[in-house]
Structures are given as C-alpha cells and as structure tokens.
Amino acid sequence: MDGIIEIGPSGLLFAYGFLILILFLTSKQGIGKEKEIIISTIRMTLQLILMGYLLVYIFDQSSAIITILIFTIMVVFAIRNIFSRVKKPINKRLRRVVVLSMILGTVITTFYFLLLVISLDPWYEPRYFIPIAGMVIGNSMTGIALGTERLLGEMRSRKQLVEGALMLGATPRDATMNITRDVFTSAIMPTINSMVGMGIIFLPGMMTGQILAGISPLVAIEYQIAIMLGILGAVSITLFMLTRLGYQTFFNKWSQLEDME
C-alpha cells in the first residue's frame, strides 16, 4: 500500500537490539530473569508469525464457522490463562463463575460492538471480528484475573469480619458487600487509568496502527474511542457477574461461610 513503510528483515533485526539491551541491563542488576526474557521473546515471535499466516488464510476464507471457531479458541485460552495467573486455590464453584462471566461478558460485548456500533456486514467478517474480539477478550481476561485474585484474598483476610456480620443476622450478600465493591473497583481501575492518559500522554496501539496504515487520524480516533468504551463495558460486565455470583461460592446452602483453607 502507498504510504506504508515496511520494516523488513533488517529492521526487525535492529528491533531485537532492544532485547540485547534489556538482557544487558537485567544482567547488570543481577535480576536473573534472562532466561525468561529470551523464552518469552521467542514465544512471542513464533506465535505472532504463526498468527500472521493464519490470519491471511482466515481473511481469504471469510467463513462464519471459522470465525466463531477462532473466537471460541481465544476465549478458552483466555480462561486457561486466568486460572494460571491466579495463584490462590480456586474452588470448583468459583471456577464455574469465572468461566460463565468470561463467556457471557465477551460474547455480549463483542456482538453488541460489531452489530450496533460499527454495523458490520457480514457480522462474521474476520478482518474486523477477530481483532476487536481479541481486544475485548484480552482486557476482560486481565480484569477478571485481577478480580478473582482480589476476591480470594479479601474473603480470606476478612473472614472474621464476614462471620461476625453473619452472626449479627446479615445475609451473605450484605456481609460481603464491602468486599465485592473493593474487588470491582480495584480490578476495573487499570482500564480506567489507561483511558485517562489516552491522547495526551500516549497514543494507544489500535489508533497508532491505523494511522501507520494510512487511515485518517480522525477515523482512527473514532475507532479508538468506540473500542475503549467497548473494553470498559466488557470488563464491567465480567466483573459485575464475578462479584455478584462469586461471593456466593464461599457459602453453603445454609448461608454459612465454608472453610477456605
């Protein structure tokens, strides 16, 4: 395309100079993370190259079945990543809540965005569907991972306060209301904070990519505003479901707090 500067193999080699720099700096600081940095860089490179060729094939096919299959795979891997990020033990009931919250939150937001915000036709057009779904799923994954970790930690650290409230006649929902509020707030704040600095402190990745591809900055801004609101909506829905249903998994059918050890 006219106006696009291709990086090319030589440019990518120079880009890997940043890897050499961070390896040097971590070595000087004695951090000892050189192996992890190298492995993560290799994984990123291979995964992106594979995804690049896969997307070329998917874009050429433009099939609803393939698009939904890719979307499903993305959600499944995101859920697996959530469970791997959360270091505390998660009971089965809470796991089901996490899965349900992730699926419903991302599906509702993705289709709302594609059908009503940008009026995509056909709705399964992979060139739009997959990148937008990826941003929604990725941010929802981060939010719900933070929320789950915080919920588990707060329920353990405030166990005596919750039990005291129950003894005074409070319902499980009332006894955990402050906890669920704190969980929701802390998990959604990274998304809100990223929105605060956009446009003045930094230009977000989606907008920058469109501008580099030759799209008008005004069109890129429209897309960036819309997708950030969509991301905020997705994170809000998933966290709302997590907190509204998640606290219940710590109680039995008699509204007694179960052992969390």
Secondary structure, DSSP 8 states (H G I E B T S, - for coil): -TT----HHHHHHHHTHHHHHHHHHHHHHT---HHHHHHHHHHHHHHHHHHHHHHHHHHHH--HHHHHHHHHHHHHHHHHHHHHH--S---HHHHHHHHHHHHHHHHHHHHHIIIIIS--SSTT-HHHHHHHHHHHHHHHHHHHHHHHHHHHHHHHHTHHHHHHHHHTT--HHHHTHHHHHHHHHHHHHHHHHHHHTBTTTB--HHHHHHHHTT--HHHHHHHHHHHHHHHHHHHHHHHHHHHHHHGGGGB-TTS-B----
